[in-house]
């Protein structure tokens, strides 16, 4: 049996990506971390990492061992939760959603954890397809997505709608938005930009840029941090499309202008879980917080 202390040191090293950070997190010395890794390699009979000065790469054997260590942690957590019973305010919940939804949801989840200190919530920001893939694989339990997935795999519940906004720099004096304006500004691209823009163009009923081709748009810049997407727009470096919740959370909204289309553009939000998967009682507490968020926003 592999030494669980060495396994934890190895997992922490991979998670932090640095010997010094791993040592600090484990309250060890850096040589102590190195010794654990060396002993674990000897026990496994395989090289787990390749050291290059202050950096290291995880070998294929190391990746396999990391997955094994993750499963041990997950199984132990599940076992302890079984011992504690099915409490509605204790244990770990895992969910994933888009970055814009995460911006809106995360403060509510923190309030929930303050109310119930034994409740741990793991929130991950990811695109729709990744959310669904991780639910299917069992890596997360519930997700919030913007389209109805395959009913053979998932149980789906519509929970809210979010308005989509075409966001422009405030300093752009635009009386009537034309396709040429968008081509001149360029797109501030992000992981969901193509999805949001396509949905916006399909629903807004604006003849002036109804034939706009996403592939024709110059990319002004790209960023995958949701909280930073509107920063280049505020500086006049392009336009983008985001949910209203993301626009409302931006600190310098006075540097932005939101175009008002003839018809508001909305996308539905759906809560999904793996079909026929019975979730613990704590997810009822989480569900209540999610529903309450949109009912009061």
C-alpha positions as CSV (number, residue, x, y, z in Angstrom):
1,X,0.0,0.0,0.0
2,X,1.3,3.4,-0.9
3,X,2.1,5.8,1.9
4,X,-0.9,8.2,2.1
5,X,1.3,11.0,3.5
6,X,3.6,10.7,0.4
7,X,0.6,10.6,-1.8
8,X,-0.8,13.8,-0.3
9,X,2.6,15.5,-0.7
10,X,2.7,14.5,-4.4
11,X,-0.9,15.7,-5.0
12,X,-0.2,19.0,-3.3
13,X,2.9,19.5,-5.3
14,X,1.0,18.9,-8.6
15,X,-1.8,21.2,-7.4
16,X,0.5,24.1,-6.5
17,X,3.0,23.5,-9.3
18,X,5.9,24.6,-7.1
19,X,8.0,22.9,-4.4
20,X,8.2,26.0,-2.2
21,X,4.4,26.5,-2.4
22,X,3.7,22.9,-1.7
23,X,6.1,23.0,1.3
24,X,4.3,26.1,2.7
25,X,0.9,24.6,2.3
26,X,2.0,21.3,4.0
27,X,4.0,23.1,6.7
28,X,7.1,21.3,5.6
29,X,10.5,22.1,4.3
30,X,11.3,22.0,0.6
31,X,13.8,19.2,1.1
32,X,11.1,17.3,3.0
33,X,8.8,17.6,0.0
34,X,11.6,16.3,-2.3
35,X,12.2,13.4,0.1
36,X,8.5,12.3,0.0
37,X,8.5,12.5,-3.8
38,X,11.7,10.4,-4.0
39,X,10.3,7.8,-1.6
40,X,7.0,7.7,-3.6
41,X,8.9,7.2,-6.8
42,X,10.9,4.3,-5.3
43,X,7.7,2.7,-4.0
44,X,6.0,3.0,-7.4
45,X,9.1,2.0,-9.3
46,X,8.5,4.9,-11.8
47,X,9.6,8.5,-12.3
48,X,6.7,10.7,-11.4
49,X,8.1,14.1,-12.3
50,X,10.9,15.5,-14.4
51,X,12.8,18.3,-12.7
52,X,14.1,21.3,-14.8
53,X,15.9,23.8,-12.5
54,X,13.0,25.3,-10.4
55,X,10.3,23.8,-12.6
56,X,9.0,20.3,-13.1
57,X,6.8,18.4,-15.5
58,X,4.5,15.5,-14.5
59,X,5.3,12.3,-16.3
60,X,2.6,10.0,-17.7
61,X,3.1,7.7,-14.7
62,X,2.8,10.8,-12.5
63,X,-0.5,11.8,-14.1
64,X,-1.9,8.3,-13.5
65,X,-0.9,8.4,-9.9
66,X,-2.4,11.9,-9.5
67,X,-5.8,10.6,-10.8
68,X,-5.5,7.7,-8.3
69,X,-4.8,10.2,-5.4
70,X,-7.7,12.3,-6.5
71,X,-10.0,9.3,-6.4
72,X,-8.8,8.4,-2.9
73,X,-9.6,11.9,-1.7
74,X,-13.0,11.8,-3.4
75,X,-13.8,8.4,-2.0
76,X,-12.8,9.4,1.5
77,X,-14.9,12.5,1.4
78,X,-17.9,10.5,0.2
79,X,-17.3,7.9,3.0
80,X,-17.1,10.6,5.7
81,X,-20.3,12.2,4.4
82,X,-22.1,8.8,4.7
83,X,-20.9,8.5,8.2
84,X,-22.2,11.9,9.1
85,X,-25.6,11.1,7.6
86,X,-27.5,13.0,4.9
87,X,-27.5,16.4,6.4
88,X,-29.0,19.4,4.4
89,X,-26.4,21.8,5.8
90,X,-23.2,19.7,5.9
91,X,-20.9,18.2,3.3
92,X,-19.5,19.2,-0.1
93,X,-21.5,20.5,-3.1
94,X,-20.0,20.8,-6.6
95,X,-21.4,22.8,-9.5
96,X,-20.2,24.5,-12.6
97,X,-21.6,27.3,-14.8
98,X,-20.4,30.1,-17.2
99,X,-18.1,32.8,-15.9
100,X,-20.9,35.4,-16.0
101,X,-23.3,33.3,-14.0
102,X,-20.4,32.5,-11.5
103,X,-19.9,36.3,-11.0
104,X,-23.6,36.6,-10.0
105,X,-23.8,33.3,-8.0
106,X,-20.6,33.2,-6.1
107,X,-21.4,35.9,-3.5
108,X,-24.7,34.1,-2.7
109,X,-22.8,30.9,-2.2
110,X,-20.4,32.5,0.2
111,X,-23.3,33.9,2.2
112,X,-24.7,30.3,2.3
113,X,-21.4,28.9,3.6
114,X,-21.2,31.7,6.3
115,X,-24.7,30.6,7.3
116,X,-23.8,26.9,7.3
117,X,-20.1,26.6,8.2
118,X,-20.0,22.8,7.6
119,X,-21.3,23.2,4.1
120,X,-18.5,23.4,1.5
121,X,-19.3,24.6,-2.1
122,X,-17.0,24.0,-5.0
123,X,-17.8,26.3,-7.9
124,X,-16.2,26.1,-11.3
125,X,-16.5,28.5,-14.2
126,X,-16.6,26.6,-17.6
127,X,-18.2,26.7,-21.0
128,X,-21.5,24.8,-21.6
129,X,-19.9,21.7,-23.2
130,X,-17.3,21.3,-20.4
131,X,-20.0,21.6,-17.7
132,X,-22.0,18.8,-19.3
133,X,-19.0,16.7,-19.9
134,X,-17.9,16.9,-16.2
135,X,-21.5,16.1,-15.0
136,X,-21.5,13.1,-17.3
137,X,-18.1,12.0,-16.0
138,X,-19.2,12.5,-12.4
139,X,-16.6,15.2,-11.6
140,X,-19.4,17.7,-10.7
141,X,-22.9,17.1,-9.6
142,X,-24.9,20.0,-11.0
143,X,-24.4,22.6,-13.6
144,X,-26.1,25.7,-15.0
145,X,-26.1,25.9,-18.9
146,X,-27.8,27.9,-21.6
147,X,-29.3,25.2,-23.8
148,X,-31.2,22.0,-23.2
149,X,-28.9,19.0,-23.3
150,X,-29.5,15.5,-24.4
151,X,-32.4,14.2,-22.2
152,X,-31.0,10.7,-22.4
153,X,-28.1,11.7,-20.1
154,X,-29.4,14.7,-18.1
155,X,-32.3,15.9,-16.0
156,X,-33.1,19.5,-16.9
157,X,-34.9,22.4,-15.1
158,X,-35.3,25.9,-16.4
159,X,-34.5,28.3,-13.6
160,X,-34.1,31.8,-15.1
161,X,-33.5,34.1,-18.1
162,X,-30.5,36.5,-18.5
163,X,-30.6,39.4,-21.0
164,X,-27.7,39.6,-23.4
165,X,-26.0,43.0,-24.0
166,X,-24.0,44.3,-26.9
167,X,-21.5,46.5,-25.0
168,X,-19.7,49.4,-26.6
169,X,-17.2,52.0,-25.3
170,X,-19.0,55.0,-23.8
171,X,-16.8,57.4,-25.8
172,X,-18.2,56.1,-29.1
173,X,-20.9,58.5,-30.2
174,X,-23.2,56.2,-32.1
175,X,-26.7,57.4,-33.1
176,X,-27.5,54.4,-35.3
177,X,-25.3,51.3,-34.9
178,X,-24.1,50.0,-38.3
179,X,-22.2,46.9,-39.3
180,X,-19.3,49.1,-40.2
181,X,-19.0,50.3,-36.5
182,X,-18.6,46.8,-35.3
183,X,-16.1,46.0,-38.0
184,X,-14.1,49.1,-37.1
185,X,-14.1,48.5,-33.4
186,X,-13.3,44.8,-33.5
187,X,-14.5,42.1,-31.1
188,X,-13.2,41.7,-27.6
189,X,-13.2,37.9,-27.8
190,X,-13.7,35.4,-24.9
191,X,-14.6,31.7,-24.6
192,X,-18.4,32.4,-25.0
193,X,-18.1,35.3,-27.5
194,X,-19.1,33.4,-30.6
195,X,-22.1,31.7,-28.8
196,X,-23.3,35.0,-27.4
197,X,-22.8,37.0,-30.6
198,X,-24.6,34.4,-32.7
199,X,-27.6,34.4,-30.3
200,X,-27.7,38.2,-30.2
201,X,-27.7,38.6,-34.0
202,X,-30.4,35.9,-34.3
203,X,-32.7,37.5,-31.9
204,X,-32.2,41.3,-32.0
205,X,-33.9,41.9,-35.4
206,X,-31.5,44.7,-36.3
207,X,-31.3,44.9,-40.1
208,X,-28.2,47.1,-40.0
209,X,-26.0,44.1,-39.0
210,X,-28.2,41.1,-39.6
211,X,-25.8,39.7,-42.1
212,X,-22.7,40.2,-40.0
213,X,-20.4,37.2,-40.3
214,X,-18.5,36.3,-37.1
215,X,-15.5,35.2,-39.2
216,X,-15.3,38.7,-40.8
217,X,-14.9,40.4,-37.4
218,X,-11.4,41.5,-36.5
219,X,-10.4,40.4,-33.0
220,X,-9.4,43.4,-31.0
221,X,-8.1,41.3,-28.1
222,X,-8.9,38.1,-26.3
223,X,-9.3,37.4,-22.6
224,X,-10.7,34.4,-20.7
225,X,-11.1,36.0,-17.3
226,X,-14.8,37.1,-17.1
227,X,-14.1,40.0,-14.7
228,X,-11.6,41.5,-17.2
229,X,-13.6,41.1,-20.5
230,X,-15.2,44.6,-20.2
231,X,-11.9,46.3,-19.4
232,X,-10.7,46.7,-23.0
233,X,-14.2,47.8,-24.0
234,X,-14.1,50.5,-21.3
235,X,-10.8,51.8,-22.8
236,X,-12.3,52.0,-26.3
237,X,-10.5,48.9,-27.7
238,X,-13.5,47.0,-29.0
239,X,-17.0,45.7,-28.4
240,X,-18.4,42.5,-27.0
241,X,-21.5,40.6,-26.0
242,X,-22.1,39.5,-22.5
243,X,-25.0,38.7,-20.1
244,X,-26.4,41.7,-18.3
245,X,-25.4,40.1,-15.0
246,X,-21.7,40.4,-16.1
247,X,-22.2,44.1,-17.2
248,X,-23.9,45.0,-13.9
249,X,-21.0,43.6,-11.9
250,X,-18.4,45.7,-13.8
251,X,-17.0,48.5,-11.6
252,X,-16.7,51.2,-14.3
253,X,-20.0,50.9,-16.0
254,X,-19.9,54.6,-16.7
255,X,-17.2,53.9,-19.3
256,X,-19.6,51.5,-21.2
257,X,-22.7,51.9,-23.2
258,X,-25.2,49.1,-23.9
259,X,-26.9,49.1,-27.3
260,X,-30.7,48.9,-27.1
261,X,-31.9,46.6,-29.9
262,X,-35.4,46.6,-31.3
263,X,-36.1,43.4,-29.4
264,X,-34.4,42.4,-26.1
265,X,-32.2,39.4,-26.5
266,X,-32.4,36.8,-23.7
267,X,-31.0,33.3,-23.1
268,X,-32.5,30.7,-20.8
269,X,-30.6,29.2,-17.9
270,X,-31.1,25.6,-17.1
271,X,-30.0,23.6,-14.1
272,X,-28.8,20.2,-15.1
273,X,-27.7,17.0,-13.3
274,X,-27.0,13.5,-14.4
275,X,-30.2,11.6,-15.1
276,X,-31.5,9.3,-12.4
277,X,-28.7,10.5,-10.1
278,X,-30.1,11.0,-6.5
279,X,-28.3,13.9,-4.9
280,X,-27.8,14.3,-1.1
281,X,-30.1,16.6,0.9
282,X,-27.5,19.4,1.0
283,X,-28.2,20.0,-2.7
284,X,-31.8,21.1,-1.7
285,X,-30.2,23.8,0.3
286,X,-28.1,24.8,-2.6
287,X,-31.1,24.7,-5.0
288,X,-33.0,27.1,-2.7
289,X,-30.2,29.6,-2.8
290,X,-30.0,29.4,-6.6
291,X,-33.7,29.9,-7.1
292,X,-33.8,32.7,-4.5
293,X,-31.0,34.6,-6.3
294,X,-33.0,35.0,-9.6
295,X,-36.3,35.6,-7.9
296,X,-34.8,38.6,-6.0
297,X,-32.5,39.9,-8.8
